[in-house]
Amino acid sequence: MSTEISVNKPTRLLVEKNEKGEMTKGRIEEVTLAYVKLQEGELAFGSDSERDYAVTAVVTEATAKDFKSVFVKNGFRTIPTEEFEGKMRMKAPYPEQKDQYCIKLKSNTAYSADIPNSSITAGMPVPYESPSRPKLFEIVNGKPVDITMTTKVANGSKGVVAFKVSINKFGTFPLLSGVMVTDLIEYADGNNFAADFGDTATTTTRKALPAPEANSPQANDSANSEADWF
């Protein structure tokens, strides 16, 4: 069962715990999405070869501080509202706030340790079909559809970001497990027809249906994503 950590809407942080009271996974709802990197990933910080799948979730101040209280070593980035549009290439979602709050979630594109029982060694790429490989979903006709490799998400889209929780001797960390888009703005590369008319950011906007409620038939039908959209 999910536990609400932050109920300060529009964004909302929820986590799920096991019978020992340990966090196992969670999600942040109604976020504004930025820099969704789920196709090829992005270069890991300080590396010229290692890559991460990543997404930035722009949330309310209250949700950001709640997130920090749970994941003390992760935190968030603040951007002055007056500077936000110039830096993030989208309008500030919460113009009434002095600052905008950004939470970055990521996951390695390769295994970070050996898994002998599965013949996996550190450095091997995580295969696409692996449940630990973060993917992008959109609800179509009541069911989650994988659109990871067919759709690029532009900054300003809305959605739900899901994560798994890793606990080790260094602390408790959220690892990106997927993104569900509920209000999609598709990103267009600069070398396309729309660019001839000065539109290099987006081609179209569409709203997806809300993510299915827990235990609904739609939720139970979802492939690869049911463990994350609880």
C-alpha positions as CSV (number, residue, x, y, z in Angstrom):
1,M,0.0,0.0,0.0
2,S,1.2,3.5,-0.8
3,T,1.9,6.0,1.9
4,E,1.5,9.7,1.1
5,I,4.6,11.6,2.2
6,S,3.5,14.9,0.7
7,V,-0.1,15.9,0.2
8,N,0.7,19.4,-0.9
9,K,-0.9,19.3,-4.3
10,P,-0.6,19.7,-7.2
11,T,2.5,17.5,-6.8
12,R,2.5,14.5,-4.5
13,L,5.1,12.2,-3.1
14,L,4.2,8.6,-2.2
15,V,6.2,5.6,-1.1
16,E,5.6,1.9,-0.5
17,K,7.1,-0.1,2.4
18,N,7.6,-3.8,3.0
19,E,6.6,-5.8,6.1
20,K,9.9,-4.6,7.8
21,G,8.9,-1.0,7.3
22,E,11.6,-0.5,4.7
23,M,10.9,1.7,1.6
24,T,10.8,-0.4,-1.6
25,K,9.5,2.0,-4.2
26,G,7.6,5.3,-4.7
27,R,6.4,7.9,-7.2
28,I,5.9,11.6,-7.5
29,E,2.6,12.6,-9.2
30,E,1.6,15.6,-11.2
31,V,5.1,16.7,-11.9
32,T,6.3,18.9,-14.7
33,L,8.8,17.0,-16.8
34,A,12.2,18.3,-18.1
35,Y,15.1,16.7,-19.9
36,V,13.6,13.2,-20.2
37,K,16.5,11.0,-21.3
38,L,15.2,7.5,-21.6
39,Q,16.3,6.5,-25.1
40,E,20.0,6.6,-25.1
41,G,20.5,8.2,-21.7
42,E,22.9,11.0,-20.9
43,L,26.5,11.1,-19.9
44,A,26.9,10.5,-16.1
45,F,28.3,13.4,-14.1
46,G,32.1,13.6,-14.4
47,S,32.3,10.8,-17.0
48,D,33.0,10.8,-20.7
49,S,31.7,7.3,-21.3
50,E,29.3,6.1,-18.6
51,R,25.6,7.0,-19.1
52,D,22.5,7.3,-17.0
53,Y,18.8,7.2,-17.9
54,A,17.5,10.4,-16.3
55,V,14.5,12.8,-15.8
56,T,14.1,16.0,-14.0
57,A,10.8,16.5,-12.1
58,V,9.8,20.1,-11.3
59,V,7.7,20.0,-8.1
60,T,6.3,22.3,-5.5
61,E,8.5,23.6,-2.7
62,A,6.7,21.5,-0.2
63,T,7.1,18.3,-2.2
64,A,10.8,19.0,-2.8
65,K,11.4,19.4,1.0
66,D,9.5,16.3,1.7
67,F,11.6,14.4,-0.8
68,K,14.8,15.8,0.9
69,S,13.5,14.6,4.3
70,V,13.2,11.1,2.9
71,F,16.3,10.9,0.7
72,V,18.7,13.1,2.6
73,K,21.6,12.6,0.3
74,N,19.7,13.4,-2.9
75,G,18.1,16.8,-2.4
76,F,16.9,19.1,-5.1
77,R,18.0,22.1,-7.2
78,T,16.5,25.5,-6.9
79,I,16.2,28.0,-9.7
80,P,14.9,31.5,-9.2
81,T,11.5,31.8,-10.9
82,E,12.6,34.9,-12.9
83,E,15.5,32.9,-14.4
84,F,13.7,29.6,-14.8
85,E,12.3,30.0,-18.4
86,G,15.7,31.0,-19.7
87,K,17.5,28.1,-18.1
88,M,14.9,25.3,-18.6
89,R,13.3,26.4,-21.9
90,M,9.8,26.3,-20.4
91,K,7.6,28.5,-18.3
92,A,7.8,28.2,-14.5
93,P,5.1,25.8,-13.4
94,Y,4.7,27.6,-10.1
95,P,5.0,31.3,-10.8
96,E,3.7,32.2,-7.3
97,Q,6.9,30.7,-5.8
98,K,10.1,32.6,-5.4
99,D,12.1,29.6,-6.7
100,Q,11.3,26.5,-8.8
101,Y,12.3,23.2,-7.3
102,C,13.8,20.4,-9.5
103,I,14.4,16.8,-8.5
104,K,16.6,14.7,-10.7
105,L,16.1,10.9,-10.8
106,K,18.4,8.6,-12.7
107,S,19.4,4.9,-13.2
108,N,22.5,3.4,-14.7
109,T,22.4,2.2,-18.3
110,A,24.8,-0.6,-17.3
111,Y,25.0,-3.0,-14.4
112,S,27.2,-1.6,-11.6
113,A,28.0,-4.9,-10.0
114,D,28.3,-8.6,-10.9
115,I,25.3,-10.9,-10.6
116,P,26.9,-14.3,-10.9
117,N,23.6,-16.3,-10.8
118,S,22.5,-14.5,-13.9
119,S,25.8,-14.5,-15.7
120,I,25.9,-10.7,-15.5
121,T,29.1,-8.8,-15.0
122,A,29.6,-5.1,-14.0
123,G,29.6,-2.9,-17.1
124,M,27.2,-5.0,-19.2
125,P,24.4,-2.9,-20.6
126,V,21.0,-3.4,-19.0
127,P,18.9,-5.0,-21.8
128,Y,15.8,-3.2,-22.9
129,E,13.5,-6.0,-21.8
130,S,14.8,-5.9,-18.2
131,P,12.3,-4.6,-15.6
132,S,15.1,-2.5,-14.2
133,R,15.5,-0.6,-17.4
134,P,13.4,2.7,-17.1
135,K,10.8,3.2,-19.8
136,L,8.4,5.9,-20.9
137,F,4.7,5.1,-20.9
138,E,1.5,6.7,-22.1
139,I,-2.1,5.5,-21.3
140,V,-3.9,4.6,-24.5
141,N,-7.4,3.2,-24.3
142,G,-7.0,2.6,-20.6
143,K,-3.7,0.7,-20.8
144,P,0.0,1.7,-20.4
145,V,1.8,1.7,-23.8
146,D,5.5,1.7,-24.0
147,I,6.5,4.8,-26.1
148,T,10.2,4.9,-25.0
149,M,11.8,4.6,-28.4
150,T,9.1,6.2,-30.5
151,T,8.5,9.5,-28.7
152,K,10.7,12.3,-27.4
153,V,9.2,14.3,-24.5
154,A,9.6,18.1,-24.6
155,N,10.1,20.1,-21.4
156,G,6.8,21.2,-19.9
157,S,5.0,17.9,-20.3
158,K,3.3,16.5,-17.3
159,G,3.4,13.1,-15.7
160,V,4.2,10.7,-12.9
161,V,7.8,9.6,-12.1
162,A,8.3,6.2,-10.5
163,F,11.4,5.0,-8.6
164,K,12.7,2.0,-6.8
165,V,14.5,2.4,-3.5
166,S,18.0,1.2,-2.9
167,I,19.4,0.8,0.6
168,N,23.0,0.2,1.3
169,K,25.8,1.2,3.7
170,F,25.9,4.7,2.2
171,G,22.3,5.5,2.7
172,T,18.9,5.3,1.0
173,F,18.6,6.3,-2.6
174,P,15.8,6.5,-5.2
175,L,16.5,4.9,-8.6
176,L,14.5,5.9,-11.6
177,S,12.2,3.1,-12.8
178,G,9.9,4.8,-15.2
179,V,7.9,7.8,-16.4
180,M,4.2,7.9,-17.2
181,V,3.2,10.9,-19.3
182,T,-0.3,12.3,-18.7
183,D,0.0,15.5,-20.7
184,L,2.5,15.0,-23.6
185,I,4.3,17.7,-25.6
186,E,6.3,16.0,-28.2
187,Y,9.8,17.3,-28.9
188,A,10.8,17.9,-32.5
189,D,14.4,17.9,-33.8
190,G,15.6,21.1,-35.4
191,N,16.1,19.5,-38.8
192,N,12.4,18.9,-39.6
193,F,9.6,20.6,-41.5
194,A,8.4,22.5,-38.4
195,A,11.8,24.1,-38.0
196,D,11.3,25.9,-41.3
197,F,8.6,27.9,-39.6
198,G,10.6,28.7,-36.5
199,D,9.2,25.9,-34.3
200,T,12.1,23.9,-33.1
201,A,10.8,22.8,-29.7
202,T,7.5,21.0,-30.2
203,T,5.3,19.6,-32.8
204,T,2.1,18.7,-31.0
205,T,0.5,18.5,-27.6
206,R,-1.8,15.7,-26.4
207,K,-3.2,14.7,-23.1
208,A,-3.1,11.1,-22.0
209,L,-5.6,9.5,-19.7
210,P,-4.6,9.4,-16.0
211,A,-2.6,6.4,-14.8
212,P,-4.8,3.5,-13.8
213,E,-5.9,3.2,-10.2
214,A,-4.3,0.5,-8.1
215,N,-5.9,-3.0,-8.5
216,S,-8.0,-1.8,-11.5
217,P,-8.2,-4.2,-14.5
218,Q,-6.1,-1.6,-16.5
219,A,-3.4,-1.6,-13.9
220,N,-3.3,-5.4,-13.7
221,D,-3.0,-5.6,-17.5
222,S,0.1,-3.4,-17.8
223,A,3.2,-5.1,-19.0
224,N,6.6,-4.3,-17.5
225,S,5.1,-1.4,-15.5
226,E,2.8,-3.0,-13.0
227,A,5.4,-3.1,-10.3
228,D,6.0,0.6,-10.5
229,W,2.5,2.1,-10.9
230,F,1.0,0.8,-7.6
